[in-house]
């Protein structure tokens, strides 16, 4: 039987709401800004809007770390987040140097910090499974 | 830290899930403790000891 605490259920619900908000705001921003329907301060606000639910995902993950009652599962989550953070910072550092030496073009090409962090969560889950024989996911 | 959790559980014919339910923790936690991959916190160690009606020292011993 897979363990799923009320904290985990709340996390999944929050994630669903935040991701739905992200998609809606992204669609709105792309439509209005690329269509030049909104400019100036409004465009700034619209451009920042899709970032807010993504920041909310970080909040949801941190709430999960606080609310999870099972200490071993909490440990798995913490280790996963630490690996994700290290992976994200390492990947972006390498990209930065590659860009500095003009071996690759500047810009993230849609592969920003968030994507690297989420990939890092997958790496963290694999690390947990390899070293502790268990993953929180 | 070494422990006798698996033996104590077998003596009572409890599955890992039975013990996990009794302690209100995940089955993964029980498995990780039994296999020595995770040392429980002091509060959880007390709860485990209480569940088996034993002292912590009768269940856990430090690696020498």
N, CA and C atoms of all chains as a GROMACS GRO file, in nm:
protein
  603
    1UNK      N    1   0.085  -0.120   0.000
    1UNK     CA    2   0.000   0.000   0.000
    1UNK      C    3   0.089   0.125   0.000
    2UNK      N    4   0.064   0.215  -0.090
    2UNK     CA    5   0.146   0.336  -0.098
    2UNK      C    6   0.106   0.434   0.010
    3UNK      N    7   0.207   0.484   0.081
    3UNK     CA    8   0.182   0.580   0.188
    3UNK      C    9   0.148   0.715   0.128
    4UNK      N   10   0.041   0.773   0.173
    4UNK     CA   11   0.004   0.908   0.129
    4UNK      C   12  -0.061   0.980   0.246
    5UNK      N   13   0.012   1.074   0.304
    5UNK     CA   14  -0.038   1.147   0.420
    5UNK      C   15  -0.132   1.258   0.375
    6UNK      N   16  -0.213   1.311   0.469
    6UNK     CA   17  -0.296   1.428   0.435
    6UNK      C   18  -0.211   1.544   0.384
    7UNK      N   19  -0.089   1.556   0.436
    7UNK     CA   20   0.002   1.663   0.389
    7UNK      C   21   0.034   1.645   0.241
    8UNK      N   22   0.055   1.519   0.202
    8UNK     CA   23   0.086   1.488   0.063
    8UNK      C   24  -0.036   1.519  -0.026
    9UNK      N   25  -0.155   1.486   0.023
    9UNK     CA   26  -0.277   1.515  -0.053
    9UNK      C   27  -0.295   1.666  -0.071
   10UNK      N   28  -0.266   1.741   0.036
   10UNK     CA   29  -0.276   1.888   0.025
   10UNK      C   30  -0.176   1.940  -0.077
   11UNK      N   31  -0.056   1.883  -0.076
   11UNK     CA   32   0.048   1.924  -0.170
   11UNK      C   33   0.004   1.900  -0.314
   12UNK      N   34  -0.054   1.783  -0.339
   12UNK     CA   35  -0.099   1.749  -0.476
   12UNK      C   36  -0.210   1.845  -0.519
   13UNK      N   37  -0.302   1.876  -0.427
   13UNK     CA   38  -0.411   1.970  -0.459
   13UNK      C   39  -0.354   2.109  -0.490
   14UNK      N   40  -0.262   2.155  -0.405
   14UNK     CA   41  -0.200   2.287  -0.428
   14UNK      C   42  -0.127   2.290  -0.561
   15UNK      N   43  -0.056   2.182  -0.591
   15UNK     CA   44   0.019   2.174  -0.716
   15UNK      C   45  -0.076   2.184  -0.836
   16UNK      N   46  -0.189   2.114  -0.827
   16UNK     CA   47  -0.287   2.115  -0.935
   16UNK      C   48  -0.341   2.257  -0.958
   17UNK      N   49  -0.378   2.324  -0.848
   17UNK     CA   50  -0.433   2.460  -0.858
   17UNK      C   51  -0.327   2.555  -0.916
   18UNK      N   52  -0.203   2.544  -0.867
   18UNK     CA   53  -0.096   2.633  -0.912
   18UNK      C   54  -0.061   2.610  -1.058
   19UNK      N   55  -0.056   2.484  -1.100
   19UNK     CA   56  -0.022   2.454  -1.239
   19UNK      C   57  -0.133   2.500  -1.334
   20UNK      N   58  -0.258   2.484  -1.290
   20UNK     CA   59  -0.372   2.531  -1.372
   20UNK      C   60  -0.366   2.684  -1.385
   21UNK      N   61  -0.332   2.751  -1.273
   21UNK     CA   62  -0.319   2.897  -1.276
   21UNK      C   63  -0.204   2.939  -1.366
   22UNK      N   64  -0.096   2.864  -1.359
   22UNK     CA   65   0.022   2.896  -1.442
   22UNK      C   66  -0.014   2.889  -1.591
   23UNK      N   67  -0.081   2.781  -1.629
   23UNK     CA   68  -0.116   2.765  -1.771
   23UNK      C   69  -0.210   2.875  -1.817
   24UNK      N   70  -0.308   2.910  -1.732
   24UNK     CA   71  -0.405   3.014  -1.768
   24UNK      C   72  -0.336   3.150  -1.782
   25UNK      N   73  -0.248   3.183  -1.686
   25UNK     CA   74  -0.178   3.313  -1.689
   25UNK      C   75  -0.078   3.320  -1.803
   26UNK      N   76  -0.012   3.208  -1.831
   26UNK     CA   77   0.084   3.205  -1.941
   26UNK      C   78   0.013   3.228  -2.074
   27UNK      N   79  -0.099   3.161  -2.090
   27UNK     CA   80  -0.178   3.175  -2.213
   27UNK      C   81  -0.225   3.320  -2.229
   28UNK      N   82  -0.270   3.379  -2.119
   28UNK     CA   83  -0.319   3.517  -2.120
   28UNK      C   84  -0.204   3.613  -2.156
   29UNK      N   85  -0.088   3.593  -2.091
   29UNK     CA   86   0.026   3.682  -2.114
   29UNK      C   87   0.075   3.672  -2.259
   30UNK      N   88   0.088   3.550  -2.308
   30UNK     CA   89   0.136   3.530  -2.446
   30UNK      C   90   0.039   3.595  -2.545
   31UNK      N   91  -0.089   3.573  -2.524
   31UNK     CA   92  -0.190   3.627  -2.616
   31UNK      C   93  -0.190   3.780  -2.617
   32UNK      N   94  -0.189   3.840  -2.497
   32UNK     CA   95  -0.202   3.985  -2.489
   32UNK      C   96  -0.072   4.059  -2.523
   33UNK      N   97   0.042   4.006  -2.477
   33UNK     CA   98   0.168   4.077  -2.499
   33UNK      C   99   0.215   4.061  -2.644
   34UNK      N  100   0.207   3.937  -2.696
   34UNK     CA  101   0.250   3.916  -2.835
   34UNK      C  102   0.156   3.984  -2.933
   35UNK      N  103   0.031   3.998  -2.894
   35UNK     CA  104  -0.065   4.068  -2.980
   35UNK      C  105  -0.059   4.219  -2.962
   36UNK      N  106   0.035   4.265  -2.875
   36UNK     CA  107   0.054   4.407  -2.844
   36UNK      C  108  -0.073   4.473  -2.790
   37UNK      N  109  -0.162   4.392  -2.732
   37UNK     CA  110  -0.284   4.447  -2.674
   37UNK      C  111  -0.254   4.521  -2.545
   38UNK      N  112  -0.146   4.482  -2.479
   38UNK     CA  113  -0.106   4.546  -2.352
   38UNK      C  114   0.040   4.585  -2.363
   39UNK      N  115   0.071   4.708  -2.322
   39UNK     CA  116   0.211   4.755  -2.323
   39UNK      C  117   0.240   4.826  -2.190
   40UNK      N  118   0.365   4.868  -2.173
   40UNK     CA  119   0.403   4.945  -2.054
   40UNK      C  120   0.392   4.865  -1.925
   41UNK      N  121   0.342   4.932  -1.821
   41UNK     CA  122   0.333   4.868  -1.688
   41UNK      C  123   0.243   4.744  -1.691
   42UNK      N  124   0.139   4.750  -1.769
   42UNK     CA  125   0.049   4.636  -1.781
   42UNK      C  126   0.120   4.513  -1.836
   43UNK      N  127   0.208   4.538  -1.934
   43UNK     CA  128   0.284   4.427  -1.993
   43UNK      C  129   0.380   4.367  -1.891
   44UNK      N  130   0.440   4.456  -1.810
   44UNK     CA  131   0.529   4.408  -1.703
   44UNK      C  132   0.452   4.318  -1.607
   45UNK      N  133   0.336   4.364  -1.565
   45UNK     CA  134   0.254   4.287  -1.471
   45UNK      C  135   0.213   4.153  -1.531
   46UNK      N  136   0.175   4.156  -1.659
   46UNK     CA  137   0.134   4.033  -1.727
   46UNK      C  138   0.251   3.936  -1.742
   47UNK      N  139   0.370   3.992  -1.771
   47UNK     CA  140   0.489   3.907  -1.790
   47UNK      C  141   0.529   3.840  -1.659
   48UNK      N  142   0.509   3.912  -1.548
   48UNK     CA  143   0.546   3.856  -1.417
   48UNK      C  144   0.440   3.757  -1.368
   49UNK      N  145   0.317   3.776  -1.409
   49UNK     CA  146   0.204   3.696  -1.357
   49UNK      C  147   0.227   3.544  -1.364
   50UNK      N  148   0.276   3.487  -1.478
   50UNK     CA  149   0.295   3.340  -1.480
   50UNK      C  150   0.403   3.292  -1.383
   51UNK      N  151   0.492   3.385  -1.343
   51UNK     CA  152   0.598   3.345  -1.248
   51UNK      C  153   0.542   3.322  -1.108
   52UNK      N  154   0.432   3.390  -1.077
   52UNK     CA  155   0.378   3.382  -0.941
   52UNK      C  156   0.332   3.240  -0.903
   53UNK      N  157   0.256   3.169  -0.989
   53UNK     CA  158   0.220   3.031  -0.953
   53UNK      C  159   0.342   2.940  -0.943
   54UNK      N  160   0.446   2.968  -1.024
   54UNK     CA  161   0.569   2.887  -1.015
   54UNK      C  162   0.634   2.908  -0.879
   55UNK      N  163   0.638   3.034  -0.835
   55UNK     CA  164   0.690   3.063  -0.700
   55UNK      C  165   0.600   2.993  -0.597
   56UNK      N  166   0.472   2.987  -0.628
   56UNK     CA  167   0.378   2.916  -0.541
   56UNK      C  168   0.413   2.768  -0.529
   57UNK      N  169   0.466   2.710  -0.636
   57UNK     CA  170   0.507   2.569  -0.631
   57UNK      C  171   0.619   2.551  -0.529
   58UNK      N  172   0.714   2.646  -0.528
   58UNK     CA  173   0.821   2.639  -0.427
   58UNK      C  174   0.762   2.646  -0.287
   59UNK      N  175   0.663   2.736  -0.270
   59UNK     CA  176   0.594   2.747  -0.141
   59UNK      C  177   0.528   2.614  -0.104
   60UNK      N  178   0.460   2.552  -0.203
   60UNK     CA  179   0.390   2.424  -0.178
   60UNK      C  180   0.489   2.316  -0.136
   61UNK      N  181   0.604   2.314  -0.201
   61UNK     CA  182   0.706   2.212  -0.166
   61UNK      C  183   0.756   2.236  -0.023
   62UNK      N  184   0.781   2.363   0.010
   62UNK     CA  185   0.829   2.394   0.146
   62UNK      C  186   0.722   2.362   0.251
   63UNK      N  187   0.594   2.387   0.217
   63UNK     CA  188   0.486   2.352   0.311
   63UNK      C  189   0.482   2.200   0.332
   64UNK      N  190   0.508   2.125   0.224
   64UNK     CA  191   0.510   1.979   0.236
   64UNK      C  192   0.619   1.936   0.333
   65UNK      N  193   0.734   2.002   0.324
   65UNK     CA  194   0.845   1.968   0.415
   65UNK      C  195   0.805   1.995   0.560
   66UNK      N  196   0.728   2.100   0.581
   66UNK     CA  197   0.687   2.136   0.717
   66UNK      C  198   0.573   2.044   0.765
   67UNK      N  199   0.477   2.017   0.677
   67UNK     CA  200   0.354   1.949   0.720
   67UNK      C  201   0.364   1.797   0.722
   68UNK      N  202   0.458   1.738   0.647
   68UNK     CA  203   0.467   1.591   0.642
   68UNK      C  204   0.497   1.536   0.782
   69UNK      N  205   0.408   1.450   0.835
   69UNK     CA  206   0.429   1.400   0.972
   69UNK      C  207   0.529   1.285   0.983
   70UNK      N  208   0.550   1.212   0.874
   70UNK     CA  209   0.639   1.095   0.879
   70UNK      C  210   0.784   1.142   0.864
   71UNK      N  211   0.865   1.118   0.967
   71UNK     CA  212   1.001   1.176   0.966
   71UNK      C  213   1.090   1.118   0.856
   72UNK      N  214   1.071   0.991   0.821
   72UNK     CA  215   1.154   0.933   0.715
   72UNK      C  216   1.115   0.990   0.579
   73UNK      N  217   0.984   1.001   0.556
   73UNK     CA  218   0.937   1.058   0.430
   73UNK      C  219   0.982   1.204   0.419
   74UNK      N  220   0.977   1.274   0.533
   74UNK     CA  221   1.023   1.413   0.534
   74UNK      C  222   1.172   1.420   0.497
   75UNK      N  223   1.250   1.326   0.550
   75UNK     CA  224   1.392   1.320   0.516
   75UNK      C  225   1.412   1.300   0.366
   76UNK      N  226   1.331   1.210   0.308
   76UNK     CA  227   1.340   1.185   0.164
   76UNK      C  228   1.312   1.313   0.085
   77UNK      N  229   1.208   1.386   0.128
   77UNK     CA  230   1.173   1.511   0.059
   77UNK      C  231   1.285   1.614   0.071
   78UNK      N  232   1.341   1.626   0.190
   78UNK     CA  233   1.448   1.725   0.212
   78UNK      C  234   1.569   1.692   0.126
   79UNK      N  235   1.608   1.564   0.125
   79UNK     CA  236   1.722   1.522   0.043
   79UNK      C  237   1.695   1.549  -0.105
   80UNK      N  238   1.571   1.520  -0.147
   80UNK     CA  239   1.533   1.541  -0.288
   80UNK      C  240   1.546   1.689  -0.324
   81UNK      N  241   1.499   1.777  -0.236
   81UNK     CA  242   1.507   1.921  -0.262
   81UNK      C  243   1.652   1.971  -0.263
   82UNK      N  244   1.735   1.917  -0.175
   82UNK     CA  245   1.875   1.958  -0.172
   82UNK      C  246   1.945   1.916  -0.300
   83UNK      N  247   1.919   1.793  -0.344
   83UNK     CA  248   1.979   1.746  -0.470
   83UNK      C  249   1.930   1.832  -0.586
   84UNK      N  250   1.799   1.862  -0.586
   84UNK     CA  251   1.741   1.945  -0.694
   84UNK      C  252   1.807   2.082  -0.698
   85UNK      N  253   1.827   2.142  -0.581
   85UNK     CA  254   1.889   2.275  -0.574
   85UNK      C  255   2.033   2.270  -0.623
   86UNK      N  256   2.106   2.171  -0.578
   86UNK     CA  257   2.245   2.156  -0.622
   86UNK      C  258   2.254   2.130  -0.771
   87UNK      N  259   2.165   2.045  -0.822
   87UNK     CA  260   2.163   2.012  -0.965
   87UNK      C  261   2.132   2.136  -1.047
   88UNK      N  262   2.031   2.213  -1.003
   88UNK     CA  263   1.990   2.335  -1.074
   88UNK      C  264   2.103   2.437  -1.077
   89UNK      N  265   2.166   2.462  -0.962
   89UNK     CA  266   2.274   2.561  -0.956
   89UNK      C  267   2.393   2.516  -1.040
   90UNK      N  268   2.422   2.386  -1.038
   90UNK     CA  269   2.535   2.334  -1.116
   90UNK      C  270   2.508   2.349  -1.265
   91UNK      N  271   2.387   2.310  -1.307
   91UNK     CA  272   2.352   2.318  -1.450
   91UNK      C  273   2.359   2.462  -1.499
   92UNK      N  274   2.304   2.555  -1.420
   92UNK     CA  275   2.304   2.696  -1.462
   92UNK      C  276   2.444   2.755  -1.460
   93UNK      N  277   2.528   2.712  -1.367
   93UNK     CA  278   2.667   2.760  -1.363
   93UNK      C  279   2.741   2.715  -1.488
   94UNK      N  280   2.722   2.589  -1.526
   94UNK     CA  281   2.788   2.538  -1.647
   94UNK      C  282   2.739   2.615  -1.769
   95UNK      N  283   2.606   2.635  -1.779
   95UNK     CA  284   2.550   2.708  -1.894
   95UNK      C  285   2.606   2.850  -1.900
   96UNK      N  286   2.620   2.912  -1.781
   96UNK     CA  287   2.670   3.049  -1.775
   96UNK      C  288   2.812   3.058  -1.831
   97UNK      N  289   2.896   2.960  -1.794
   97UNK     CA  290   3.033   2.962  -1.845
   97UNK      C  291   3.036   2.933  -1.995
   98UNK      N  292   2.951   2.840  -2.039
   98UNK     CA  293   2.946   2.810  -2.182
   98UNK      C  294   2.904   2.934  -2.261
   99UNK      N  295   2.812   3.013  -2.202
   99UNK     CA  296   2.768   3.136  -2.267
   99UNK      C  297   2.877   3.242  -2.262
  100UNK      N  298   2.947   3.250  -2.147
  100UNK     CA  299   3.054   3.349  -2.133
  100UNK      C  300   3.164   3.329  -2.236
  101UNK      N  301   3.195   3.202  -2.265
  101UNK     CA  302   3.298   3.172  -2.364
  101UNK      C  303   3.240   3.158  -2.505
  102UNK      N  304   3.113   3.198  -2.516
  102UNK     CA  305   3.043   3.204  -2.644
  102UNK      C  306   3.041   3.071  -2.720
  103UNK      N  307   3.034   2.963  -2.641
  103UNK     CA  308   3.023   2.830  -2.703
  103UNK      C  309   2.877   2.796  -2.730
  104UNK      N  310   2.790   2.860  -2.657
  104UNK     CA  311   2.645   2.849  -2.684
  104UNK      C  312   2.586   2.990  -2.682
  105UNK      N  313   2.469   3.004  -2.741
  105UNK     CA  314   2.408   3.137  -2.747
  105UNK      C  315   2.350   3.176  -2.611
  106UNK      N  316   2.336   3.306  -2.590
  106UNK     CA  317   2.278   3.355  -2.464
  106UNK      C  318   2.128   3.328  -2.460
  107UNK      N  319   2.074   3.332  -2.339
  107UNK     CA  320   1.930   3.308  -2.320
  107UNK      C  321   1.906   3.165  -2.273
  108UNK      N  322   1.788   3.146  -2.216
  108UNK     CA  323   1.757   3.013  -2.160
  108UNK      C  324   1.684   2.924  -2.259
  109UNK      N  325   1.632   2.983  -2.368
  109UNK     CA  326   1.555   2.908  -2.467
  109UNK      C  327   1.441   2.830  -2.402
  110UNK      N  328   1.380   2.892  -2.302
  110UNK     CA  329   1.268   2.827  -2.231
  110UNK      C  330   1.312   2.726  -2.127
  111UNK      N  331   1.444   2.708  -2.111
  111UNK     CA  332   1.497   2.612  -2.015
  111UNK      C  333   1.554   2.688  -1.895
  112UNK      N  334   1.467   2.756  -1.822
  112UNK     CA  335   1.510   2.839  -1.710
  112UNK      C  336   1.537   2.759  -1.584
  113UNK      N  337   1.562   2.830  -1.477
  113UNK     CA  338   1.599   2.769  -1.350
  113UNK      C  339   1.494   2.669  -1.301
  114UNK      N  340   1.367   2.703  -1.322
  114UNK     CA  341   1.260   2.617  -1.272
  114UNK      C  342   1.266   2.478  -1.334
  115UNK      N  343   1.287   2.477  -1.466
  115UNK     CA  344   1.293   2.348  -1.535
  115UNK      C  345   1.407   2.263  -1.480
  116UNK      N  346   1.525   2.330  -1.462
  116UNK     CA  347   1.640   2.255  -1.409
  116UNK      C  348   1.613   2.204  -1.269
  117UNK      N  349   1.541   2.284  -1.188
  117UNK     CA  350   1.510   2.241  -1.051
  117UNK      C  351   1.415   2.122  -1.053
  118UNK      N  352   1.316   2.126  -1.141
  118UNK     CA  353   1.221   2.015  -1.150
  118UNK      C  354   1.292   1.888  -1.199
  119UNK      N  355   1.383   1.903  -1.296
  119UNK     CA  356   1.463   1.787  -1.339
  119UNK      C  357   1.544   1.735  -1.220
  120UNK      N  358   1.596   1.831  -1.142
  120UNK     CA  359   1.673   1.796  -1.022
  120UNK      C  360   1.592   1.717  -0.921
  121UNK      N  361   1.462   1.746  -0.912
  121UNK     CA  362   1.376   1.669  -0.822
  121UNK      C  363   1.372   1.522  -0.866
  122UNK      N  364   1.371   1.502  -0.997
  122UNK     CA  365   1.375   1.365  -1.049
  122UNK      C  366   1.507   1.298  -1.016
  123UNK      N  367   1.616   1.374  -1.031
  123UNK     CA  368   1.749   1.321  -0.996
  123UNK      C  369   1.754   1.289  -0.846
  124UNK      N  370   1.695   1.378  -0.766
  124UNK     CA  371   1.691   1.358  -0.620
  124UNK      C  372   1.614   1.233  -0.583
  125UNK      N  373   1.502   1.208  -0.652
  125UNK     CA  374   1.422   1.088  -0.624
  125UNK      C  375   1.504   0.963  -0.658
  126UNK      N  376   1.576   0.970  -0.771
  126UNK     CA  377   1.660   0.855  -0.811
  126UNK      C  378   1.773   0.835  -0.709
  127UNK      N  379   1.829   0.945  -0.661
  127UNK     CA  380   1.937   0.939  -0.561
  127UNK      C  381   1.885   0.873  -0.432
  128UNK      N  382   1.765   0.912  -0.389
  128UNK     CA  383   1.705   0.852  -0.270
  128UNK      C  384   1.684   0.702  -0.289
  129UNK      N  385   1.633   0.666  -0.405
  129UNK     CA  386   1.605   0.524  -0.430
  129UNK      C  387   1.734   0.444  -0.433
  130UNK      N  388   1.840   0.504  -0.490
  130UNK     CA  389   1.968   0.434  -0.502
  130UNK      C  390   2.037   0.420  -0.367
  131UNK      N  391   2.032   0.526  -0.285
  131UNK     CA  392   2.106   0.525  -0.159
  131UNK      C  393   2.025   0.474  -0.040
  132UNK      N  394   1.895   0.501  -0.038
  132UNK     CA  395   1.811   0.459   0.075
  132UNK      C  396   1.709   0.352   0.038
  133UNK      N  397   1.706   0.318  -0.092
  133UNK     CA  398   1.615   0.213  -0.137
  133UNK      C  399   1.470   0.254  -0.136
  134UNK      N  400   1.446   0.385  -0.123
  134UNK     CA  401   1.308   0.433  -0.117
  134UNK      C  402   1.300   0.575  -0.168
  135UNK      N  403   1.186   0.606  -0.226
  135UNK     CA  404   1.164   0.740  -0.275
  135UNK      C  405   1.029   0.788  -0.223
  136UNK      N  406   1.019   0.919  -0.199
  136UNK     CA  407   0.893   0.974  -0.145
  136UNK      C  408   0.784   0.977  -0.250
  137UNK      N  409   0.820   0.963  -0.378
  137UNK     CA  410   0.721   0.973  -0.486
  137UNK      C  411   0.661   0.839  -0.521
  138UNK      N  412   2.316   0.225   1.377
  138UNK     CA  413   2.255   0.164   1.494
  138UNK      C  414   2.187   0.032   1.454
  139UNK      N  415   2.216  -0.074   1.529
  139UNK     CA  416   2.152  -0.204   1.500
  139UNK      C  417   2.019  -0.211   1.576
  140UNK      N  418   1.927  -0.291   1.525
  140UNK     CA  419   1.800  -0.305   1.596
  140UNK      C  420   1.740  -0.444   1.575
  141UNK      N  421   1.647  -0.480   1.664
  141UNK     CA  422   1.582  -0.612   1.661
  141UNK      C  423   1.439  -0.602   1.609
  142UNK      N  424   1.412  -0.499   1.536
  142UNK     CA  425   1.275  -0.472   1.493
  142UNK      C  426   1.214  -0.588   1.412
  143UNK      N  427   1.294  -0.638   1.318
  143UNK     CA  428   1.243  -0.745   1.231
  143UNK      C  429   1.209  -0.871   1.312
  144UNK      N  430   1.296  -0.905   1.408
  144UNK     CA  431   1.276  -1.023   1.491
  144UNK      C  432   1.152  -1.004   1.578
  145UNK      N  433   1.143  -0.888   1.642
  145UNK     CA  434   1.029  -0.860   1.731
  145UNK      C  435   0.898  -0.863   1.654
  146UNK      N  436   0.904  -0.810   1.534
  146UNK     CA  437   0.785  -0.809   1.449
  146UNK      C  438   0.746  -0.951   1.409
  147UNK      N  439   0.845  -1.031   1.374
  147UNK     CA  440   0.818  -1.171   1.333
  147UNK      C  441   0.761  -1.251   1.450
  148UNK      N  442   0.812  -1.225   1.571
  148UNK     CA  443   0.761  -1.296   1.690
  148UNK      C  444   0.612  -1.273   1.711
  149UNK      N  445   0.567  -1.156   1.671
  149UNK     CA  446   0.426  -1.121   1.688
  149UNK      C  447   0.345  -1.145   1.560
  150UNK      N  448   0.414  -1.195   1.458
  150UNK     CA  449   0.350  -1.222   1.328
  150UNK      C  450   0.289  -1.095   1.268
  151UNK      N  451   0.363  -0.985   1.283
  151UNK     CA  452   0.318  -0.858   1.228
  151UNK      C  453   0.389  -0.833   1.095
  152UNK      N  454   0.319  -0.780   1.000
  152UNK     CA  455   0.383  -0.735   0.876
  152UNK      C  456   0.440  -0.595   0.899
  153UNK      N  457   0.523  -0.550   0.805
  153UNK     CA  458   0.576  -0.413   0.816
  153UNK      C  459   0.460  -0.313   0.817
  154UNK      N  460   0.356  -0.343   0.738
  154UNK     CA  461   0.242  -0.252   0.731
  154UNK      C  462   0.167  -0.248   0.864
  155UNK      N  463   0.156  -0.366   0.931
  155UNK     CA  464   0.089  -0.371   1.062
  155UNK      C  465   0.160  -0.279   1.161
  156UNK      N  466   0.293  -0.290   1.165
  156UNK     CA  467   0.371  -0.209   1.258
  156UNK      C  468   0.363  -0.060   1.219
  157UNK      N  469   0.368  -0.036   1.088
  157UNK     CA  470   0.358   0.103   1.040
  157UNK      C  471   0.224   0.164   1.084
  158UNK      N  472   0.118   0.087   1.071
  158UNK     CA  473  -0.016   0.136   1.112
  158UNK      C  474  -0.020   0.162   1.262
  159UNK      N  475   0.040   0.072   1.340
  159UNK     CA  476   0.041   0.088   1.486
  159UNK      C  477   0.116   0.213   1.528
  160UNK      N  478   0.219   0.247   1.450
  160UNK     CA  479   0.302   0.364   1.484
  160UNK      C  480   0.260   0.490   1.410
  161UNK      N  481   0.164   0.476   1.319
  161UNK     CA  482   0.118   0.588   1.235
  161UNK      C  483   0.233   0.646   1.154
  162UNK      N  484   0.311   0.557   1.093
  162UNK     CA  485   0.418   0.599   1.002
  162UNK      C  486   0.404   0.520   0.872
  163UNK      N  487   0.488   0.550   0.775
  163UNK     CA  488   0.482   0.480   0.647
  163UNK      C  489   0.551   0.343   0.658
  164UNK      N  490   0.513   0.252   0.567
  164UNK     CA  491   0.581   0.122   0.563
  164UNK      C  492   0.727   0.141   0.524
  165UNK      N  493   0.753   0.244   0.439
  165UNK     CA  494   0.892   0.272   0.401
  165UNK      C  495   0.978   0.303   0.523
  166UNK      N  496   0.918   0.372   0.621
  166UNK     CA  497   0.993   0.406   0.743
  166UNK      C  498   1.035   0.278   0.816
  167UNK      N  499   0.941   0.187   0.832
  167UNK     CA  500   0.971   0.061   0.902
  167UNK      C  501   1.080  -0.015   0.827
  168UNK      N  502   1.066  -0.022   0.695
  168UNK     CA  503   1.165  -0.093   0.615
  168UNK      C  504   1.303  -0.028   0.628
  169UNK      N  505   1.307   0.104   0.623
  169UNK     CA  506   1.436   0.175   0.633
  169UNK      C  507   1.501   0.156   0.770
  170UNK      N  508   1.419   0.152   0.874
  170UNK     CA  509   1.473   0.130   1.010
  170UNK      C  510   1.524  -0.013   1.023
  171UNK      N  511   1.443  -0.108   0.977
  171UNK     CA  512   1.482  -0.249   0.988
  171UNK      C  513   1.611  -0.280   0.914
  172UNK      N  514   1.628  -0.219   0.798
  172UNK     CA  515   1.747  -0.247   0.717
  172UNK      C  516   1.866  -0.160   0.757
  173UNK      N  517   1.847  -0.079   0.860
  173UNK     CA  518   1.958   0.003   0.910
  173UNK      C  519   1.991   0.123   0.824
  174UNK      N  520   1.902   0.155   0.731
  174UNK     CA  521   1.928   0.270   0.644
  174UNK      C  522   1.886   0.401   0.709
  175UNK      N  523   1.805   0.391   0.812
  175UNK     CA  524   1.758   0.512   0.880
  175UNK      C  525   1.747   0.484   1.030
  176UNK      N  526   1.803   0.575   1.110
  176UNK     CA  527   1.789   0.568   1.256
  176UNK      C  528   1.674   0.658   1.298
  177UNK      N  529   1.578   0.604   1.370
  177UNK     CA  530   1.462   0.687   1.407
  177UNK      C  531   1.498   0.795   1.508
  178UNK      N  532   1.416   0.898   1.512
  178UNK     CA  533   1.434   1.002   1.613
  178UNK      C  534   1.404   0.943   1.751
  179UNK      N  535   1.444   1.013   1.855
  179UNK     CA  536   1.418   0.964   1.991
  179UNK      C  537   1.268   0.948   2.018
  180UNK      N  538   1.183   1.046   1.979
  180UNK     CA  539   1.038   1.026   2.001
  180UNK      C  540   0.984   0.902   1.932
  181UNK      N  541   1.029   0.876   1.808
  181UNK     CA  542   0.980   0.757   1.737
  181UNK      C  543   1.035   0.630   1.802
  182UNK      N  544   1.160   0.634   1.846
  182UNK     CA  545   1.219   0.519   1.915
  182UNK      C  546   1.138   0.487   2.041
  183UNK      N  547   1.096   0.589   2.113
  183UNK     CA  548   1.013   0.567   2.233
  183UNK      C  549   0.879   0.505   2.195
  184UNK      N  550   0.821   0.552   2.084
  184UNK     CA  551   0.692   0.497   2.040
  184UNK      C  552   0.706   0.350   1.999
  185UNK      N  553   0.818   0.319   1.932
  185UNK     CA  554   0.844   0.179   1.892
  185UNK      C  555   0.857   0.092   2.017
  186UNK      N  556   0.936   0.141   2.112
  186UNK     CA  557   0.957   0.066   2.236
  186UNK      C  558   0.825   0.044   2.310
  187UNK      N  559   0.744   0.147   2.314
  187UNK     CA  560   0.614   0.137   2.382
  187UNK      C  561   0.523   0.035   2.312
  188UNK      N  562   0.528   0.033   2.180
  188UNK     CA  563   0.444  -0.061   2.103
  188UNK      C  564   0.480  -0.206   2.137
  189UNK      N  565   0.610  -0.231   2.157
  189UNK     CA  566   0.655  -0.367   2.190
  189UNK      C  567   0.662  -0.392   2.341
  190UNK      N  568   0.626  -0.292   2.421
  190UNK     CA  569   0.636  -0.302   2.568
  190UNK      C  570   0.778  -0.336   2.612
  191UNK      N  571   0.873  -0.274   2.548
  191UNK     CA  572   1.014  -0.296   2.581
  191UNK      C  573   1.080  -0.160   2.600
  192UNK      N  574   1.203  -0.163   2.652
  192UNK     CA  575   1.278  -0.038   2.661
  192UNK      C  576   1.353  -0.016   2.529
  193UNK      N  577   1.393   0.107   2.505
  193UNK     CA  578   1.466   0.137   2.381
  193UNK      C  579   1.592   0.051   2.369
  194UNK      N  580   1.662   0.032   2.484
  194UNK     CA  581   1.787  -0.045   2.481
  194UNK      C  582   1.764  -0.192   2.444
  195UNK      N  583   1.642  -0.242   2.468
  195UNK     CA  584   1.613  -0.380   2.432
  195UNK      C  585   1.585  -0.397   2.283
  196UNK      N  586   1.569  -0.287   2.216
  196UNK     CA  587   1.540  -0.292   2.071
  196UNK      C  588   1.659  -0.240   1.989
  197UNK      N  589   1.717  -0.130   2.035
  197UNK     CA  590   1.826  -0.066   1.960
  197UNK      C  591   1.958  -0.080   2.035
  198UNK      N  592   2.064  -0.096   1.959
  198UNK     CA  593   2.197  -0.093   2.020
  198UNK      C  594   2.293  -0.023   1.923
  199UNK      N  595   2.388   0.051   1.978
  199UNK     CA  596   2.478   0.125   1.890
  199UNK      C  597   2.575   0.032   1.817
  200UNK      N  598   2.618   0.072   1.698
  200UNK     CA  599   2.722  -0.003   1.626
  200UNK      C  600   2.853   0.014   1.700
  201UNK      N  601   2.921  -0.096   1.726
  201UNK     CA  602   3.050  -0.085   1.796
  201UNK      C  603   3.163  -0.080   1.694
   0.00000   0.00000   0.00000
